[in-house]
Amino acid sequence: MGSVRKASAWLGLVDDNDDERYYDDDYAEGPESAAPAGEPWVTDPRVQVAGRTAHDQGTRIATVTPEGFGDARGIGELFRDGVPVIVNLTAMDPADAKRVVDFCAGLIFGLRGSIDRVATRVFLLTPPAYKVVSGGQEGHRNGGFFNQS
C-alpha cells in the first residue's frame, strides 16, 4: 500500500481492505488430517516421541535439597520405593546436615543400599539393584580418550 493510501486509510477517508487482498480462499480452518487422540503432534519427522515415560521404565533419579531435618522423610520414601536419590545438603546448617546424613546412613543400612559422596555435602543414595560405576580410573587403564592408537 502506498503512503498516500496509508495516510488516507489512517484518516478514515478510504477503507483499509489490505487484509482481503492477502486472504487465501483455499486456506482451511484447522488441520486437514488431525492426529488421533492421545498421539502427540510432531512437526519434525526426525523427532521420535517416547511412548513411555521414565517413570514407567523405572529409570528415575530424584534430587532432594532439604531445608531442614523434617525433609528427611521425603528422602526415605523415595529411597524405599527403589529410586536413587541425590541429596544436596549445601543449603543446610551443619548440625541439621549431620542429622540428615545419619538418617541416610541408617536408611541405606536398613534397606541394603549404598551411599556415595558426589561432592562436598552432596550424596548419592542407591538402592541395592543399582551399581555406581566410577569412570575416572577406568579411562586411565584403557589409555584414556586422547590415546588414539
Summary of the structure (lengths in Angstrom):
residues: 149
radius of gyration: 29.9
end to end distance: 67.9
largest distance: 85.0
contacts: 285
relative contact order: 0.09
helix: 36%
strand: 12%
